[in-house]
Amino acid sequence: MSVAWSIFKILLKLEIAVGKKLSEIIRSILEGLTSVEALSRWEIPRPAARLFEIVDRVADFLASGVAHSIFLSPLRPIIATAGALSPMIAVPAVYIVYLSLALISPLPVLDLNVWLAAILLWSAAILAYAVGAALTGLRCKHGEIEPSAQEELLHFALPLIIAGALGLAVNYMRIGAIPLLYPELRRHDGFWMISYDAYLLGLSSLVTWMGLKVKRGGLSRTSCLTALAGLMALTLALTIPSGFRLDVFVAVGTLVTSMWMAGLVRGRQIIAYFGLPGLAIFVMQKVLLMARAGLSGDPYYVLVSRAGFTLYSLTTILQAYPPWGMTYGVLLFVNPILTLLGIPRPLVGALTGEAVVGLPVAYTTSLVGPIWIDFGLPGVVLVPLAIGVVTGKVFSLARMGDPAAEVLYPILLSASLVWVESGPVHPYLYSFYAPALALILKRWVENRSVEQSTDVEKPKNRREEDLEFM
């Protein structure tokens, strides 16, 4: 273990050294461009600025209504303490929206009892996640990242975001077409997953660095938001062509959550500027995929029917598999390993697709579906509880000013949000929970060492005081 940790630290130092050299090269290039001055003076066109003002007013009005809502009054202290994109608020909020869409779906209810059981179990899983996150995420003191770690974040981010972006672009070249237009070419292989994960880490680190620069006066807010608009465009350009909506949501969710953690946007701005466009992107992707498959549907139908089909899939899973589990970890833990070896989610399709439509094709079955197949009723509570505890603890460390936690948390939250619909079956998102657990363990050991050293010093100090008194 110590050898592996030493090797990891050496690789990390090499990566940061490469990032330092890259930052020097980029800085020298930017200093030689006269257009940088013009960019710093760039202003939003007046019609667009007016539109943003209207959207801000609407967002303020909606935020005020939510703040005074009778139904949310018991949660008001948590909302005020944790914030809009905390795990105990964001995940239940996404679930409520998605469940509402499922309930108005035109898909038929084949068995009312199973349908109600599916909703109750889905709700129980989300509640267990929120409770786990609250147990570890609310007990924290606010802090800031140390200034000495600021430039290291930039040096850590640059190689990852550049290598990740190039890897995703090269992957489309390897395929030879845009998977969004040719659904049969969509795939997640090892090369894609490494590139995507590197891009997410680089993206979160870079936005965290930008937030610190703005707070400490090293970067103007206008220039920062202009750069973030460019990052948003790059992120969409790299992920939309993949044809997988989750690729887009996790990347955009990481970017937006990082901006929120860095204090660059507020909760209501997230809904106004990113929530509604996110739904539009989701619908556009599904309409294009359906059109390529020879199907048709209006955007409203596509949006609600997808949510309804997820609930329908969950009901079939509950009927097909026993309530005490069947595969006992094969689906959640063995399947990701097989995927990393180049076999694309074989067990997901075999276990969920066969139950839903009789074909070995993966379908979204909510947070509950894969967990039910593996561990049954006990797992529906325990697995989301464990995921919530880890995510909440990393959120707590991030709020305390831990730089590694502030980089990891936006990715963990984005994974949790997409798992509301699809369930934890994506190996490229699992990989971030390993460093999260290592970080939590490392901080726990450090705190224990500090406590033990304090306990040892106290008797010594008392003895010295006694000697002085004598």
Secondary structure, DSSP 8 states (H G I E B T S, - for coil): -HHHHHHHHHHHHHHHHHHHHHHHHHHHHHHT-THHHHHHT----HHHHHHHHHHHHHHHHHHHHHHT-STTGGGHHHHHHH-TTSHHHHHHHHHHHHHHHHHT-SS--S-HHHHHHHHHHHHHHHHHHHHHHHHHHSS-------GGGHHHHHHHHHHHHHHHHHHHHHHHHHHTS-TTT-GGG----HHHHHHHHHHHHHHHHHHHHHHHHHHTTSS-HHHHHHHHHHHHHHHHHHHGGG--HHHHHHHHHHHHHHHHHTTSS-HHHHIIIIIHHHHHHHHHHHHHHHHHTT----HHHHHHHHHHHHHHHHHHHHHHS-TT-SSTTIIIIIHHHHHHTT--SHHHIIIIIHHHTSSS-----TTHHHHHHHHHHHHHHHHHHHHHHHHHHHHHHHHTT-HHHHHHHHHHHHHHHHHHHH-S--HHHHTTHHHHHHHHHHHHHHHHHHHHHHHHHHHHHHHHHHHHH-
